[in-house]
Amino acid sequence: QVQLVESGGGLVQPGGSLRLSCAASGSIFGFNTMGWYRQVPGKLRELVASITSSGSTSYADSCKGRFTISRDNAKNTVYLQMNSLKPEDTAIYYCFYRRWTQTYWGQGTQVTVSS
């Protein structure tokens, strides 16, 4: 019903920046929430940032002031601008699309912050 393709991950030095993209296709309508979770092996999955179709945003405390999430409704695409990256931001980032009780996931993209 909904397919998500995410991109933009990679290797960056501490203090650097990355911009993640997540493009949704398929049955896109109604109220929905999109964003990213991140996961490190052996640790709990963490909600990084989200944005609703009405524009409301939410961020993990550790990301506030550094990350910015936005939407391009014409392209059904969500962007996550990540600045001042830290080694602890290293994780696999999974884009999600949630409508009512149904959630769809992207394939994940690796973000590595290392000098």
C-alpha positions, 0 to 999 in steps of 0.5 A: 500500500505504501512504499518508502525509499530512504537515502542520504546516509553515510560516513561523516566526521564529528561536527559534520552534517548529513541530510536524509530523505524518505520518499513515499509512494502508493496510497498516500492520503489522510492524516499521517506521521512520517519520520525516523527511528534509529537503532544500534545493535543491542539497544532499544529503538529510538524515535529521532524525529517525526512530522505530521501531515499538519506540520507538527514536529517532534524530536528526541531530546538528544537531537533538539537544536541539531536536527530539523525535519521537514516535508515536501508534500508535492513529492511525498518526501520527508527530509531530516537535516542533521547538523553538528553530528556526534559519534553517538548519532551513529546508528541505522536510521529507519524511515516510517510512515504511519496512518492510524494503526498502520505503519510502513518502514523504509529499508534503513540507512547507515549513519556513521559519525567517526573521525 
